[in-house]
Structures are given as structure tokens and as C-alpha cells.
Amino acid sequence: MNIPQMYGNFPDNDIVFFVAADENYFNLYGKSLISSIKRNFSHPIHFHLYNPSENTKIFCQDNQISFSYEFFDENLVVRAFEIYQVPTMDMEFVRRRSKMIKIGEQLTKIRTELIRTYYACARFVRLHQLLTKPTYIIMLDTDSLVRKPFLLPSKDYDIHIFEKKHKKHVNYTQHLASTIFYTGTEGSFKLIRDHANLILEEFTRDTFYWFLDQETLDLAIQKYRKNPLAKHFVDFDMEEYSFIWCAKGKRKNEPVWIDEIARYDKIV
């Protein structure tokens, strides 16, 4: 798969909030996230947009949000979909396939998961392509809220990221990408490059799969200076003391999230 052409530019600042979203997620959560950031920080915000409408681009311009964008055709996953339908005894291939479909599920689910995979992974590729110099990047998921101001984590490390032990493989550390601080060091700049290249290799071979962004990050991060991120920067439980809330899956239906996101319905 050849990824689509990208349009737009990145702000020439030393510190930038970076988020990626499709049209639906931008309207559901992106505007509230923008509002929450602006209430607590003066640093520029950059959105990478998938298939944006003209209204979304105008919204960004009117609210001083820099943006890049691309038009992703879902037919670009057809070749990968064909590959994953072929029976095989290759255990790595079987493992990757199992990330997208379980026994008894319809094969069409693979295609849906491949499309989701592209959106999840492309933000890391686009960040690498947009950066022209080492820059302190605060990367957030769109379904997040920045609830309070905080001091940026130290440049003594190349990356600050939340870690957890794998449920089945206790010696394996997973790095969750909901909140990432790339600290603008030469090392962080190279880490962004290395991670993007691992993803691009899988895109080129049409062997990408759900969770690719996480697993390639686990690999790329090993030779860089990393520091475990405290929970209050990536709080899925949405505790009052936390700086950043992340609402995954059914958490978006919880009253505490609904009440909180309603506070950011207007851009300041």
C-alpha cells in the first residue's frame, strides 16, 4: 500500500500539541480537546486530519489550529485484506490475524480492522514527515481532555510514556500511546523516525495489522531513554486529581466523562 499524499505544514515552534482524527472523531471529541488545551496552555495545537470537510478546515483556521490532512481511500486496504484471508501455518501471520478476527467472526471484520489500523498508525508516520527539527511534542488521543496545567516532563529522557505489563507475558512491557511526551531531544527526533519507518515497512508489504502502532513502538523505544509516565497524565479511570483524562470504549458513556466534556463546548 502506498499511503496518500499529505497536505499542510507544521508550526515552527519548540513545543507543540499533536493530535490526529478523522472527520467524525474531530467533531465528537477534537473540538472539546482543543478547548481543554487552550484553557490551560498557550502552546500551538496541530491536528492531522483524515478526510476533513471544508468546514473542519475552516474551523481550524478560525481557531488558530494548524493542520495537515490527507484523503484516505478505504480501498487501499484491499490487498492486505486479500492476504489475510489466505490460510497459512505461519505462526506470526496467524498471531497478527488473531488481533483482528476471532474464531466464528465474519471475514469482513478484517477489512474494518485494517482501516482502523491505518488511522491508528498513520499519525506516527505523519508526525515524522511533518517534523523538520527536534521539537517537544505532546501527542494525545483525540478522546482526551487536558483538565489542568502541568509542568512538561524533563528532557533528561527522550520519551515519557505510560507502561504496563502484558497480561499473558509478564516479562513484556507495553507502552500505551494515549499520551506521549517526545521531549525534543535528538534522541526523541530519531525515535519518531525509527518508529515511523517500522510502520511504513508493514504498510509497503500490506502486512499491517491491528495493534501494529503499539508493537512497533515497543520495539523502537528500546534503545532510547524512556521514563514511565505517571497515571495522572493518562488517566482511564478519570480521577479528579488527574491532569489528562482518556475515555476509551464504554468510558465515553460514563456520566463523569459526559459531564466533564460538556465543560469544553466552547473554544476560549
C-alpha positions as CSV (number, residue, x, y, z in Angstrom):
1,M,0.0,0.0,0.0
2,N,1.2,3.4,-0.9
3,I,0.0,6.0,1.6
4,P,-1.9,9.0,0.3
5,Q,-0.4,12.4,-0.4
6,M,-0.2,14.7,2.6
7,Y,-1.1,18.4,2.6
8,G,-0.3,21.2,5.1
9,N,2.5,22.3,7.3
10,F,3.7,22.0,10.9
11,P,4.1,25.0,13.2
12,D,7.7,26.2,13.6
13,N,7.6,26.1,17.4
14,D,9.7,24.4,20.0
15,I,6.7,22.9,21.8
16,V,3.5,21.6,20.0
17,F,0.4,19.6,20.9
18,F,-0.1,16.9,18.2
19,V,-3.4,15.0,17.6
20,A,-4.8,13.1,14.7
21,A,-8.5,12.5,13.9
22,D,-10.9,11.6,11.2
23,E,-13.9,13.9,10.5
24,N,-16.2,12.1,12.8
25,Y,-13.9,12.0,15.8
26,F,-12.8,15.6,15.3
27,N,-16.4,16.7,15.6
28,L,-17.2,14.4,18.5
29,Y,-14.1,14.9,20.6
30,G,-11.5,17.0,18.8
31,K,-13.1,20.4,19.4
32,S,-13.5,19.7,23.1
33,L,-9.9,18.6,23.4
34,I,-8.8,21.9,21.6
35,S,-10.9,23.9,24.1
36,S,-9.4,22.0,27.1
37,I,-5.8,22.6,25.9
38,K,-6.4,26.2,25.2
39,R,-7.7,26.8,28.7
40,N,-4.5,25.5,30.2
41,F,-1.7,26.1,27.7
42,S,-0.6,28.7,25.1
43,H,1.5,26.2,23.1
44,P,0.3,25.7,19.5
45,I,-2.0,22.8,18.6
46,H,-1.6,20.8,15.4
47,F,-4.2,18.3,14.1
48,H,-3.5,15.8,11.4
49,L,-6.9,15.2,9.7
50,Y,-8.2,12.3,7.7
51,N,-10.7,13.1,5.0
52,P,-11.6,16.5,6.5
53,S,-14.6,18.6,5.3
54,E,-14.1,22.2,4.3
55,N,-16.0,23.2,7.5
56,T,-13.4,21.4,9.6
57,K,-10.5,23.1,7.9
58,I,-12.2,26.5,8.3
59,F,-12.8,25.7,11.9
60,C,-9.1,25.1,12.4
61,Q,-8.2,28.3,10.6
62,D,-10.6,30.4,12.6
63,N,-9.4,29.0,15.9
64,Q,-5.6,29.2,15.1
65,I,-5.2,25.4,14.9
66,S,-2.5,24.4,12.5
67,F,-3.4,21.3,10.5
68,S,-2.2,18.8,7.9
69,Y,-4.5,16.4,6.1
70,E,-4.9,13.6,3.7
71,F,-7.7,11.8,1.8
72,F,-7.6,8.1,2.6
73,D,-9.4,5.7,0.3
74,E,-10.6,2.6,2.2
75,N,-9.9,0.6,-1.0
76,L,-6.2,0.9,-0.2
77,V,-6.6,-1.9,2.3
78,V,-7.9,-4.4,-0.3
79,R,-4.6,-6.1,-1.0
80,A,-3.9,-6.6,2.8
81,F,-7.5,-7.9,3.2
82,E,-6.8,-10.5,0.4
83,I,-3.5,-11.5,2.1
84,Y,-5.1,-12.1,5.5
85,Q,-7.9,-14.3,4.0
86,V,-5.4,-16.9,2.8
87,P,-5.0,-19.9,5.1
88,T,-1.4,-20.3,6.4
89,M,0.6,-22.2,9.0
90,D,2.9,-19.3,9.6
91,M,2.5,-18.7,13.3
92,E,3.4,-15.0,13.2
93,F,0.9,-14.4,10.5
94,V,-1.7,-16.3,12.5
95,R,-0.9,-14.2,15.6
96,R,-1.4,-11.0,13.6
97,R,-4.6,-12.2,12.1
98,S,-5.9,-13.1,15.5
99,K,-5.5,-9.4,16.5
100,M,-8.3,-8.6,14.0
101,I,-10.6,-11.6,14.0
102,K,-11.7,-14.3,16.3
103,I,-13.0,-17.8,15.5
104,G,-16.5,-17.6,14.3
105,E,-16.4,-13.9,13.3
106,Q,-17.1,-12.8,9.7
107,L,-14.1,-12.3,7.5
108,T,-15.3,-8.8,6.6
109,K,-14.2,-7.8,10.1
110,I,-10.6,-8.0,9.0
111,R,-11.2,-5.2,6.4
112,T,-12.7,-3.0,9.1
113,E,-9.8,-3.6,11.4
114,L,-7.3,-2.8,8.7
115,I,-8.9,0.6,8.1
116,R,-8.8,1.3,11.8
117,T,-5.2,0.2,11.9
118,Y,-4.3,2.7,9.2
119,Y,-5.8,5.6,11.1
120,A,-4.1,4.5,14.4
121,C,-0.7,4.1,12.7
122,A,-0.5,6.9,10.2
123,R,-0.3,9.6,12.8
124,F,3.2,8.4,13.8
125,V,4.2,8.3,10.1
126,R,2.8,11.8,9.5
127,L,4.5,13.2,12.6
128,H,7.8,12.1,11.3
129,Q,7.1,13.5,7.9
130,L,6.0,16.9,9.3
131,L,8.9,17.5,11.7
132,T,11.9,19.3,10.2
133,K,13.7,19.7,13.5
134,P,13.7,18.3,17.1
135,T,10.5,19.5,18.7
136,Y,8.9,18.9,22.1
137,I,5.7,17.0,21.1
138,I,2.8,16.3,23.4
139,M,0.9,13.6,21.5
140,L,-2.7,13.0,22.7
141,D,-5.5,10.7,21.6
142,T,-8.5,12.7,20.3
143,D,-10.8,11.3,23.0
144,S,-8.8,13.0,25.8
145,L,-9.2,16.1,27.8
146,V,-6.5,18.3,29.4
147,R,-8.0,19.3,32.6
148,K,-5.3,21.2,34.4
149,P,-2.0,23.0,33.6
150,F,1.1,20.9,34.4
151,L,4.9,21.2,34.0
152,L,6.3,19.4,31.0
153,P,8.2,16.2,31.8
154,S,12.0,16.5,31.8
155,K,14.3,16.5,28.8
156,D,16.6,14.1,30.7
157,Y,14.7,11.5,28.8
158,D,13.8,11.2,25.1
159,I,10.2,10.0,25.8
160,H,7.8,9.8,28.7
161,I,5.1,7.2,28.2
162,F,2.8,5.0,30.3
163,E,3.9,1.5,30.7
164,K,2.2,-1.7,31.8
165,K,3.0,-5.4,31.9
166,H,1.4,-7.7,29.3
167,K,-1.5,-9.7,30.6
168,K,-0.1,-13.0,29.3
169,H,3.6,-12.3,29.0
170,V,4.7,-10.8,32.3
171,N,8.3,-10.1,31.1
172,Y,7.0,-8.0,28.2
173,T,6.4,-4.2,28.8
174,Q,3.8,-2.5,26.7
175,H,3.9,1.2,26.0
176,L,0.5,2.9,25.7
177,A,0.3,5.7,23.1
178,S,-2.7,7.6,24.5
179,T,-0.4,10.3,25.9
180,I,3.2,10.6,24.8
181,F,5.8,13.3,25.6
182,Y,8.6,13.4,23.0
183,T,11.0,15.8,24.6
184,G,12.6,17.4,21.6
185,T,16.0,15.8,22.1
186,E,18.0,14.4,19.2
187,G,17.1,11.0,20.6
188,S,13.3,11.7,20.5
189,F,13.6,13.0,17.0
190,K,15.3,9.8,15.9
191,L,12.8,7.7,17.8
192,I,9.9,9.3,15.9
193,R,11.8,8.4,12.7
194,D,12.6,4.8,13.7
195,H,9.0,4.2,14.7
196,A,7.6,5.6,11.5
197,N,9.9,3.5,9.4
198,L,8.9,0.3,11.1
199,I,5.2,1.1,10.4
200,L,6.0,2.1,6.8
201,E,7.7,-1.2,6.2
202,E,4.4,-3.0,7.1
203,F,2.3,-0.7,5.0
204,T,4.6,-1.3,2.0
205,R,4.2,-5.1,2.3
206,D,0.5,-4.9,3.1
207,T,1.1,-6.8,6.3
208,F,-0.1,-4.3,8.7
209,Y,-2.5,-5.4,11.5
210,W,-4.4,-4.1,14.5
211,F,-2.1,-3.1,17.3
212,L,0.9,-2.5,14.9
213,D,1.4,1.0,16.3
214,Q,1.8,-0.3,19.8
215,E,4.0,-3.2,19.0
216,T,6.4,-1.3,16.7
217,L,6.7,1.4,19.4
218,D,7.6,-1.3,21.9
219,L,10.5,-2.3,19.5
220,A,11.7,1.2,18.5
221,I,11.7,2.6,22.1
222,Q,14.3,0.1,23.4
223,K,17.4,2.0,22.5
224,Y,16.2,5.4,23.7
225,R,16.0,7.0,27.1
226,K,12.4,6.4,28.3
227,N,10.7,7.2,31.5
228,P,7.4,5.7,32.8
229,L,4.6,8.3,32.7
230,A,2.5,8.7,35.9
231,K,-1.1,7.8,35.7
232,H,-2.4,11.3,36.1
233,F,-1.1,12.1,32.6
234,V,-3.1,9.3,31.1
235,D,-6.0,8.5,33.3
236,F,-8.5,6.0,32.0
237,D,-10.3,5.9,35.4
238,M,-10.9,9.7,35.2
239,E,-9.9,10.6,38.8
240,E,-10.4,14.2,39.9
241,Y,-6.7,14.8,40.7
242,S,-5.5,13.9,37.1
243,F,-4.2,16.3,34.5
244,I,-5.3,14.3,31.4
245,W,-8.4,12.0,31.1
246,C,-8.6,9.4,28.3
247,A,-12.1,8.0,27.5
248,K,-11.7,4.7,25.8
249,G,-14.6,2.5,24.6
250,K,-17.5,2.3,27.0
251,R,-15.9,5.0,29.3
252,K,-17.3,7.6,26.9
253,N,-20.8,6.7,28.2
254,E,-20.0,7.3,31.8
255,P,-21.6,10.3,33.4
256,V,-18.3,11.6,34.8
257,W,-17.0,11.9,31.2
258,I,-20.2,13.3,29.8
259,D,-20.3,16.0,32.5
260,E,-16.6,16.8,32.0
261,I,-16.6,17.1,28.2
262,A,-19.6,19.4,28.4
263,R,-17.4,21.9,30.2
264,Y,-15.4,22.4,27.0
265,D,-18.1,23.0,24.5
266,K,-16.8,26.5,23.6
267,I,-13.3,27.4,22.4
268,V,-11.7,30.1,24.5
